[in-house]
């Protein structure tokens, strides 16, 4: 009996939280999208700089290794 009452209590407490999460998730995703795009751009810049810095070593190493 207590288990059933605990399940009912959990249902009463959790369904509003689930609805709020369902509504807020797309909004939060849209708000964080610009930050993710900035992160992708910064990562691309760092990879380009890394490739430019390592280019002389790759050229001097020769065609033997990829």
Biopython code that builds the backbone (N, CA, C, O; Angstrom):
import numpy as np
from Bio.PDB.StructureBuilder import StructureBuilder

atoms = [
    (1, "UNK", "N", (0.815, -1.188, 0.000)),
    (1, "UNK", "CA", (0.000, 0.000, 0.000)),
    (1, "UNK", "C", (0.866, 1.263, 0.000)),
    (1, "UNK", "O", (0.595, 2.224, -0.719)),
    (2, "UNK", "N", (1.918, 1.231, 0.830)),
    (2, "UNK", "CA", (2.795, 2.400, 0.892)),
    (2, "UNK", "C", (3.505, 2.630, -0.438)),
    (2, "UNK", "O", (3.737, 3.769, -0.843)),
    (3, "UNK", "N", (3.837, 1.562, -1.092)),
    (3, "UNK", "CA", (4.508, 1.687, -2.383)),
    (3, "UNK", "C", (3.602, 2.385, -3.385)),
    (3, "UNK", "O", (4.047, 3.258, -4.129)),
    (4, "UNK", "N", (2.345, 2.005, -3.404)),
    (4, "UNK", "CA", (1.393, 2.638, -4.309)),
    (4, "UNK", "C", (1.233, 4.123, -4.000)),
    (4, "UNK", "O", (1.168, 4.939, -4.919)),
    (5, "UNK", "N", (1.170, 4.479, -2.735)),
    (5, "UNK", "CA", (1.055, 5.881, -2.350)),
    (5, "UNK", "C", (2.312, 6.667, -2.724)),
    (5, "UNK", "O", (2.232, 7.824, -3.137)),
    (6, "UNK", "N", (3.466, 6.030, -2.574)),
    (6, "UNK", "CA", (4.712, 6.696, -2.982)),
    (6, "UNK", "C", (4.749, 6.910, -4.494)),
    (6, "UNK", "O", (5.227, 7.941, -4.966)),
    (7, "UNK", "N", (4.243, 5.931, -5.256)),
    (7, "UNK", "CA", (4.186, 6.097, -6.710)),
    (7, "UNK", "C", (3.238, 7.235, -7.088)),
    (7, "UNK", "O", (3.533, 8.013, -7.995)),
    (8, "UNK", "N", (2.113, 7.332, -6.402)),
    (8, "UNK", "CA", (1.181, 8.430, -6.660)),
    (8, "UNK", "C", (1.813, 9.783, -6.310)),
    (8, "UNK", "O", (1.643, 10.756, -7.044)),
    (9, "UNK", "N", (2.522, 9.842, -5.215)),
    (9, "UNK", "CA", (3.200, 11.072, -4.823)),
    (9, "UNK", "C", (4.263, 11.451, -5.856)),
    (9, "UNK", "O", (4.392, 12.617, -6.231)),
    (10, "UNK", "N", (5.006, 10.471, -6.299)),
    (10, "UNK", "CA", (6.014, 10.723, -7.328)),
    (10, "UNK", "C", (5.367, 11.217, -8.613)),
    (10, "UNK", "O", (5.890, 12.130, -9.251)),
    (11, "UNK", "N", (4.255, 10.639, -9.001)),
    (11, "UNK", "CA", (3.539, 11.080, -10.197)),
    (11, "UNK", "C", (3.061, 12.525, -10.063)),
    (11, "UNK", "O", (3.188, 13.315, -10.998)),
    (12, "UNK", "N", (2.517, 12.861, -8.908)),
    (12, "UNK", "CA", (2.001, 14.211, -8.685)),
    (12, "UNK", "C", (3.133, 15.230, -8.695)),
    (12, "UNK", "O", (2.959, 16.347, -9.184)),
    (13, "UNK", "N", (4.269, 14.860, -8.169)),
    (13, "UNK", "CA", (5.402, 15.780, -8.113)),
    (13, "UNK", "C", (6.099, 15.893, -9.475)),
    (13, "UNK", "O", (6.506, 16.984, -9.874)),
    (14, "UNK", "N", (6.232, 14.789, -10.174)),
    (14, "UNK", "CA", (7.096, 14.768, -11.354)),
    (14, "UNK", "C", (6.424, 15.193, -12.656)),
    (14, "UNK", "O", (7.124, 15.671, -13.549)),
    (15, "UNK", "N", (5.134, 15.050, -12.813)),
    (15, "UNK", "CA", (4.559, 15.391, -14.119)),
    (15, "UNK", "C", (4.658, 16.879, -14.421)),
    (15, "UNK", "O", (4.856, 17.226, -15.586)),
    (16, "UNK", "N", (4.533, 17.782, -13.451)),
    (16, "UNK", "CA", (4.748, 19.188, -13.808)),
    (16, "UNK", "C", (6.206, 19.478, -14.189)),
    (16, "UNK", "O", (6.477, 20.289, -15.075)),
    (17, "UNK", "N", (7.123, 18.815, -13.515)),
    (17, "UNK", "CA", (8.537, 18.983, -13.846)),
    (17, "UNK", "C", (8.806, 18.485, -15.264)),
    (17, "UNK", "O", (9.562, 19.107, -16.011)),
    (18, "UNK", "N", (8.193, 17.371, -15.631)),
    (18, "UNK", "CA", (8.376, 16.838, -16.978)),
    (18, "UNK", "C", (7.793, 17.784, -18.029)),
    (18, "UNK", "O", (8.401, 17.972, -19.082)),
    (19, "UNK", "N", (6.651, 18.372, -17.772)),
    (19, "UNK", "CA", (6.059, 19.317, -18.715)),
    (19, "UNK", "C", (6.906, 20.579, -18.851)),
    (19, "UNK", "O", (7.085, 21.096, -19.954)),
    (20, "UNK", "N", (7.423, 21.072, -17.732)),
    (20, "UNK", "CA", (8.284, 22.255, -17.780)),
    (20, "UNK", "C", (9.546, 21.955, -18.578)),
    (20, "UNK", "O", (9.981, 22.776, -19.386)),
    (21, "UNK", "N", (10.132, 20.789, -18.358)),
    (21, "UNK", "CA", (11.329, 20.408, -19.111)),
    (21, "UNK", "C", (11.011, 20.279, -20.595)),
    (21, "UNK", "O", (11.816, 20.676, -21.438)),
    (22, "UNK", "N", (9.864, 19.735, -20.917)),
    (22, "UNK", "CA", (9.469, 19.574, -22.313)),
    (22, "UNK", "C", (9.290, 20.920, -23.002)),
    (22, "UNK", "O", (9.595, 21.056, -24.187)),
    (23, "UNK", "N", (8.803, 21.906, -22.273)),
    (23, "UNK", "CA", (8.599, 23.237, -22.846)),
    (23, "UNK", "C", (9.906, 24.024, -22.903)),
    (23, "UNK", "O", (10.161, 24.725, -23.883)),
    (24, "UNK", "N", (10.731, 23.918, -21.871)),
    (24, "UNK", "CA", (11.942, 24.731, -21.790)),
    (24, "UNK", "C", (13.102, 24.188, -22.618)),
    (24, "UNK", "O", (13.991, 24.956, -22.984)),
    (25, "UNK", "N", (13.123, 22.889, -22.925)),
    (25, "UNK", "CA", (14.250, 22.311, -23.651)),
    (25, "UNK", "C", (14.487, 22.980, -25.011)),
    (25, "UNK", "O", (15.633, 23.319, -25.306)),
    (26, "UNK", "N", (13.470, 23.188, -25.851)),
    (26, "UNK", "CA", (13.734, 23.867, -27.131)),
    (26, "UNK", "C", (14.202, 25.304, -26.959)),
    (26, "UNK", "O", (15.012, 25.791, -27.747)),
    (27, "UNK", "N", (13.699, 25.986, -25.938)),
    (27, "UNK", "CA", (14.118, 27.369, -25.698)),
    (27, "UNK", "C", (15.584, 27.414, -25.288)),
    (27, "UNK", "O", (16.345, 28.245, -25.783)),
    (28, "UNK", "N", (15.976, 26.534, -24.395)),
    (28, "UNK", "CA", (17.376, 26.484, -23.959)),
    (28, "UNK", "C", (18.266, 26.090, -25.130)),
    (28, "UNK", "O", (19.363, 26.629, -25.278)),
    (29, "UNK", "N", (17.810, 25.157, -25.967)),
    (29, "UNK", "CA", (18.593, 24.739, -27.132)),
    (29, "UNK", "C", (18.813, 25.920, -28.080)),
    (29, "UNK", "O", (19.915, 26.107, -28.596)),
    (30, "UNK", "N", (17.774, 26.709, -28.308)),
    (30, "UNK", "CA", (17.915, 27.878, -29.177)),
    (30, "UNK", "C", (18.829, 28.937, -28.574)),
    (30, "UNK", "O", (19.570, 29.599, -29.300)),
    (31, "UNK", "N", (18.783, 29.104, -27.260)),
    (31, "UNK", "CA", (19.644, 30.092, -26.616)),
    (31, "UNK", "C", (21.114, 29.679, -26.635)),
    (31, "UNK", "O", (21.991, 30.540, -26.709)),
    (32, "UNK", "N", (21.395, 28.386, -26.569)),
    (32, "UNK", "CA", (22.782, 27.928, -26.564)),
    (32, "UNK", "C", (23.340, 27.697, -27.965)),
    (32, "UNK", "O", (24.540, 27.464, -28.115)),
    (33, "UNK", "N", (22.502, 27.754, -28.985)),
    (33, "UNK", "CA", (22.968, 27.535, -30.352)),
    (33, "UNK", "C", (24.054, 28.526, -30.782)),
    (33, "UNK", "O", (25.041, 28.091, -31.376)),
    (34, "UNK", "N", (23.933, 29.823, -30.520)),
    (34, "UNK", "CA", (25.020, 30.729, -30.902)),
    (34, "UNK", "C", (26.336, 30.401, -30.200)),
    (34, "UNK", "O", (27.406, 30.540, -30.793)),
    (35, "UNK", "N", (26.263, 29.972, -28.952)),
    (35, "UNK", "CA", (27.490, 29.612, -28.241)),
    (35, "UNK", "C", (28.157, 28.397, -28.866)),
    (35, "UNK", "O", (29.383, 28.329, -28.950)),
    (36, "UNK", "N", (27.347, 27.437, -29.305)),
    (36, "UNK", "CA", (27.919, 26.268, -29.974)),
    (36, "UNK", "C", (28.547, 26.645, -31.306)),
    (36, "UNK", "O", (29.603, 26.123, -31.663)),
    (37, "UNK", "N", (27.905, 27.551, -32.047)),
    (37, "UNK", "CA", (28.470, 27.994, -33.322)),
    (37, "UNK", "C", (29.784, 28.737, -33.104)),
    (37, "UNK", "O", (30.728, 28.564, -33.875)),
    (38, "UNK", "N", (29.852, 29.562, -32.059)),
    (38, "UNK", "CA", (31.106, 30.242, -31.740)),
    (38, "UNK", "C", (32.176, 29.215, -31.379)),
    (38, "UNK", "O", (33.329, 29.352, -31.789)),
    (39, "UNK", "N", (31.808, 28.203, -30.627)),
    (39, "UNK", "CA", (32.753, 27.146, -30.265)),
    (39, "UNK", "C", (33.279, 26.404, -31.480)),
    (39, "UNK", "O", (34.465, 26.079, -31.540)),
    (40, "UNK", "N", (32.419, 26.133, -32.446)),
    (40, "UNK", "CA", (32.862, 25.463, -33.669)),
    (40, "UNK", "C", (33.830, 26.355, -34.428)),
    (40, "UNK", "O", (34.838, 25.878, -34.949)),
    (41, "UNK", "N", (33.530, 27.658, -34.496)),
    (41, "UNK", "CA", (34.419, 28.598, -35.197)),
    (41, "UNK", "C", (35.771, 28.721, -34.525)),
    (41, "UNK", "O", (36.801, 28.733, -35.199)),
    (42, "UNK", "N", (35.778, 28.813, -33.205)),
    (42, "UNK", "CA", (37.042, 28.911, -32.473)),
    (42, "UNK", "C", (37.852, 27.635, -32.649)),
    (42, "UNK", "O", (39.070, 27.692, -32.816)),
    (43, "UNK", "N", (37.195, 26.499, -32.613)),
    (43, "UNK", "CA", (37.892, 25.231, -32.835)),
    (43, "UNK", "C", (38.511, 25.160, -34.225)),
    (43, "UNK", "O", (39.622, 24.657, -34.393)),
    (44, "UNK", "N", (37.787, 25.664, -35.217)),
    (44, "UNK", "CA", (38.313, 25.660, -36.583)),
    (44, "UNK", "C", (39.522, 26.580, -36.706)),
    (44, "UNK", "O", (40.488, 26.253, -37.395)),
    (45, "UNK", "N", (39.466, 27.732, -36.038)),
    (45, "UNK", "CA", (40.611, 28.656, -36.067)),
    (45, "UNK", "C", (41.833, 28.005, -35.426)),
    (45, "UNK", "O", (42.936, 28.098, -35.964)),
    (46, "UNK", "N", (41.647, 27.352, -34.291)),
    (46, "UNK", "CA", (42.778, 26.691, -33.627)),
    (46, "UNK", "C", (43.343, 25.556, -34.477)),
    (46, "UNK", "O", (44.560, 25.372, -34.527)),
    (47, "UNK", "N", (42.484, 24.796, -35.142)),
    (47, "UNK", "CA", (42.977, 23.720, -36.011)),
    (47, "UNK", "C", (43.756, 24.287, -37.198)),
    (47, "UNK", "O", (44.760, 23.709, -37.616)),
    (48, "UNK", "N", (43.295, 25.417, -37.740)),
    (48, "UNK", "CA", (44.020, 26.055, -38.843)),
    (48, "UNK", "C", (45.384, 26.538, -38.379)),
    (48, "UNK", "O", (46.380, 26.332, -39.073)),
    (49, "UNK", "N", (45.444, 27.176, -37.219)),
    (49, "UNK", "CA", (46.732, 27.629, -36.688)),
    (49, "UNK", "C", (47.659, 26.453, -36.410)),
    (49, "UNK", "O", (48.860, 26.534, -36.669)),
    (50, "UNK", "N", (47.116, 25.375, -35.892)),
    (50, "UNK", "CA", (47.928, 24.178, -35.627)),
    (50, "UNK", "C", (48.481, 23.610, -36.931)),
    (50, "UNK", "O", (49.647, 23.223, -37.002)),
    (51, "UNK", "N", (47.640, 23.562, -37.958)),
    (51, "UNK", "CA", (48.103, 23.045, -39.245)),
    (51, "UNK", "C", (49.182, 23.945, -39.837)),
    (51, "UNK", "O", (50.139, 23.445, -40.428)),
    (52, "UNK", "N", (49.046, 25.262, -39.691)),
    (52, "UNK", "CA", (50.054, 26.180, -40.210)),
    (52, "UNK", "C", (51.368, 26.063, -39.452)),
    (52, "UNK", "O", (52.441, 26.139, -40.050)),
    (53, "UNK", "N", (51.290, 25.878, -38.144)),
    (53, "UNK", "CA", (52.510, 25.748, -37.357)),
    (53, "UNK", "C", (53.230, 24.428, -37.615)),
    (53, "UNK", "O", (54.458, 24.373, -37.553)),
    (54, "UNK", "N", (52.489, 23.375, -37.902)),
    (54, "UNK", "CA", (53.095, 22.070, -38.116)),
    (54, "UNK", "C", (53.439, 21.795, -39.581)),
    (54, "UNK", "O", (54.027, 20.762, -39.901)),
    (55, "UNK", "N", (53.070, 22.726, -40.473)),
    (55, "UNK", "CA", (53.318, 22.504, -41.894)),
    (55, "UNK", "C", (54.805, 22.353, -42.223)),
    (55, "UNK", "O", (55.151, 21.444, -42.978)),
    (56, "UNK", "N", (55.708, 23.201, -41.694)),
    (56, "UNK", "CA", (57.124, 23.003, -42.033)),
    (56, "UNK", "C", (57.650, 21.631, -41.611)),
    (56, "UNK", "O", (58.428, 21.020, -42.344)),
    (57, "UNK", "N", (57.251, 21.153, -40.474)),
    (57, "UNK", "CA", (57.703, 19.833, -40.025)),
    (57, "UNK", "C", (57.157, 18.739, -40.933)),
    (57, "UNK", "O", (57.859, 17.767, -41.210)),
    (58, "UNK", "N", (55.943, 18.873, -41.393)),
    (58, "UNK", "CA", (55.372, 17.863, -42.270)),
    (58, "UNK", "C", (56.050, 17.884, -43.631)),
    (58, "UNK", "O", (56.237, 16.839, -44.254)),
    (59, "UNK", "N", (56.422, 19.087, -44.096)),
    (59, "UNK", "CA", (57.095, 19.187, -45.393)),
    (59, "UNK", "C", (58.493, 18.592, -45.300)),
    (59, "UNK", "O", (58.917, 17.866, -46.198)),
    (60, "UNK", "N", (59.216, 18.892, -44.217)),
    (60, "UNK", "CA", (60.575, 18.383, -44.056)),
    (60, "UNK", "C", (60.604, 16.880, -43.787)),
    (60, "UNK", "O", (61.589, 16.216, -44.108)),
    (61, "UNK", "N", (59.553, 16.345, -43.211)),
    (61, "UNK", "CA", (59.500, 14.925, -42.911)),
    (61, "UNK", "C", (59.479, 14.087, -44.178)),
    (61, "UNK", "O", (60.043, 12.993, -44.206)),
    (62, "UNK", "N", (58.842, 14.583, -45.218)),
    (62, "UNK", "CA", (58.827, 13.861, -46.483)),
    (62, "UNK", "C", (57.563, 13.079, -46.701)),
    (62, "UNK", "O", (56.674, 13.070, -45.851)),
    (63, "UNK", "N", (57.476, 12.413, -47.848)),
    (63, "UNK", "CA", (56.236, 11.710, -48.220)),
    (63, "UNK", "C", (56.078, 10.347, -47.564)),
    (63, "UNK", "O", (55.058, 9.695, -47.786)),
    (64, "UNK", "N", (57.021, 9.892, -46.780)),
    (64, "UNK", "CA", (56.960, 8.548, -46.227)),
    (64, "UNK", "C", (55.856, 8.334, -45.232)),
    (64, "UNK", "O", (55.334, 7.224, -45.140)),
    (65, "UNK", "N", (55.471, 9.354, -44.476)),
    (65, "UNK", "CA", (54.450, 9.200, -43.453)),
    (65, "UNK", "C", (53.268, 10.117, -43.747)),
    (65, "UNK", "O", (53.418, 11.194, -44.325)),
    (66, "UNK", "N", (52.107, 9.666, -43.340)),
    (66, "UNK", "CA", (50.906, 10.482, -43.572)),
    (66, "UNK", "C", (50.569, 11.282, -42.333)),
    (66, "UNK", "O", (49.592, 12.031, -42.328)),
]
sb = StructureBuilder()
sb.init_structure("model")
sb.init_model(0)
sb.init_chain("A")
sb.init_seg("    ")
for serial, (resi, resn, name, xyz) in enumerate(atoms, 1):
    if name == "N":
        sb.init_residue(resn, " ", resi, " ")
    sb.init_atom(name, np.array(xyz, "f"), 0.0, 1.0, " ", f" {name:<3s}", serial, name[0])
structure = sb.get_structure()
